[in-house]
Amino acid sequence: MTIDHIEVCIDNIESLHLAQQGGATRIELCASLALGGLTPNAGLMQLAAKHAKVPVYAMIRPRQGDFLFSSQDKEVMLADAHMAKQAGLDGLVIGALNDDSTVDTDFLADINRLAGGMGLTFHRAIDQCLEPMAALDTIMQHNCERVLTSGLEANAFAGIPMLKQMVAHCGEHLAIMAGAGVNANNAAQIVQQTGIREVHLSGKSTRPSLMRCYASSAHMGNANIDDFAIPVTDPEKIVAVVNALSTL
């Protein structure tokens, strides 16, 4: 079985280089991975477009929480999507739901008009849909290339049965990309048991601050978070997944 893409989600420019070093074939560019990924800022979009050697898709998500967005949320999202297009990125990662957990087709239509030739990934909003196959049908009608999903479970390994159903349902019309908890220990099994050809992971790690001396009594936010542990991609974790999948 051929793996088409190993996508790595990142939220800083340092991790772009580390993810590429590890063998990422596509980047999901975010802010705040600890919150599930939010829209990256303009500077990060521009610099990622400048330095990326693989396609970069920008997450378009204006806040944490659910995927039921207000009209003003959507205005923000469309403006951010335009910014990603102006920065020269390759695609957008989007998703929006109605209050009954169906896909917000009006928003998808608006994004399609704005995106032009950009690629579109529908993200894990589908994992909050009560009728995922109906959601897939809707997504396939709106020019999306793929869906990122854990198979409606806490992680992709637990979601293997649903992922397999999704692959069978969509065939060649829409790629199913498994994400959430994908690592070197389970990636091959997820691929073999579902038939997916794209995986998504973060390869999260931290590095220590490079500051030589500092005052540490104050906290920039949650006191339980170490402000001097910098979240970055671990290229070795990406390499390990690449190697695990190379034997399939």
ChimeraX attribute file (.defattr): number of C-alpha atoms within 10 A of each C-alpha:
attribute: neighborCount
match mode: 1-to-1
recipient: residues
	/A:1	12
	/A:2	13
	/A:3	15
	/A:4	12
	/A:5	17
	/A:6	21
	/A:7	27
	/A:8	27
	/A:9	28
	/A:10	27
	/A:11	24
	/A:12	20
	/A:13	17
	/A:14	13
	/A:15	22
	/A:16	26
	/A:17	17
	/A:18	19
	/A:19	27
	/A:20	21
	/A:21	14
	/A:22	20
	/A:23	22
	/A:24	26
	/A:25	17
	/A:26	21
	/A:27	28
	/A:28	23
	/A:29	31
	/A:30	24
	/A:31	21
	/A:32	15
	/A:33	16
	/A:34	11
	/A:35	10
	/A:36	15
	/A:37	21
	/A:38	20
	/A:39	23
	/A:40	22
	/A:41	16
	/A:42	14
	/A:43	11
	/A:44	19
	/A:45	25
	/A:46	17
	/A:47	13
	/A:48	26
	/A:49	19
	/A:50	12
	/A:51	11
	/A:52	16
	/A:53	15
	/A:54	17
	/A:55	17
	/A:56	27
	/A:57	28
	/A:58	31
	/A:59	27
	/A:60	26
	/A:61	27
	/A:62	18
	/A:63	15
	/A:64	12
	/A:65	10
	/A:66	10
	/A:67	22
	/A:68	18
	/A:69	21
	/A:70	9
	/A:71	10
	/A:72	9
	/A:73	13
	/A:74	19
	/A:75	13
	/A:76	15
	/A:77	21
	/A:78	18
	/A:79	13
	/A:80	22
	/A:81	25
	/A:82	15
	/A:83	17
	/A:84	29
	/A:85	22
	/A:86	12
	/A:87	18
	/A:88	15
	/A:89	23
	/A:90	20
	/A:91	25
	/A:92	27
	/A:93	25
	/A:94	25
	/A:95	26
	/A:96	24
	/A:97	21
	/A:98	15
	/A:99	11
	/A:100	11
	/A:101	19
	/A:102	19
	/A:103	26
	/A:104	20
	/A:105	17
	/A:106	11
	/A:107	20
	/A:108	23
	/A:109	14
	/A:110	12
	/A:111	21
	/A:112	17
	/A:113	10
	/A:114	15
	/A:115	19
	/A:116	10
	/A:117	11
	/A:118	16
	/A:119	19
	/A:120	24
	/A:121	25
	/A:122	24
	/A:123	22
	/A:124	23
	/A:125	22
	/A:126	27
	/A:127	18
	/A:128	16
	/A:129	19
	/A:130	13
	/A:131	14
	/A:132	19
	/A:133	16
	/A:134	13
	/A:135	19
	/A:136	22
	/A:137	15
	/A:138	17
	/A:139	23
	/A:140	18
	/A:141	13
	/A:142	14
	/A:143	16
	/A:144	23
	/A:145	16
	/A:146	22
	/A:147	27
	/A:148	22
	/A:149	27
	/A:150	27
	/A:151	27
	/A:152	21
	/A:153	17
	/A:154	12
	/A:155	16
	/A:156	25
	/A:157	23
	/A:158	16
	/A:159	20
	/A:160	23
	/A:161	16
	/A:162	19
	/A:163	27
	/A:164	19
	/A:165	14
	/A:166	23
	/A:167	19
	/A:168	14
	/A:169	14
	/A:170	16
	/A:171	10
	/A:172	9
	/A:173	15
	/A:174	21
	/A:175	21
	/A:176	30
	/A:177	26
	/A:178	31
	/A:179	26
	/A:180	22
	/A:181	18
	/A:182	21
	/A:183	22
	/A:184	18
	/A:185	11
	/A:186	15
	/A:187	23
	/A:188	20
	/A:189	16
	/A:190	24
	/A:191	24
	/A:192	15
	/A:193	13
	/A:194	20
	/A:195	20
	/A:196	22
	/A:197	19
	/A:198	21
	/A:199	27
	/A:200	26
	/A:201	24
	/A:202	26
	/A:203	26
	/A:204	18
	/A:205	13
	/A:206	12
	/A:207	12
	/A:208	11
	/A:209	11
	/A:210	9
	/A:211	7
	/A:212	5
	/A:213	7
	/A:214	7
	/A:215	5
	/A:216	9
	/A:217	6
	/A:218	8
	/A:219	11
	/A:220	8
	/A:221	9
	/A:222	8
	/A:223	10
	/A:224	7
	/A:225	10
	/A:226	13
	/A:227	16
	/A:228	14
	/A:229	13
	/A:230	13
	/A:231	19
	/A:232	21
	/A:233	28
	/A:234	19
	/A:235	21
	/A:236	15
	/A:237	20
	/A:238	27
	/A:239	19
	/A:240	18
	/A:241	24
	/A:242	21
	/A:243	14
	/A:244	17
	/A:245	21
	/A:246	12
	/A:247	9
	/A:248	12
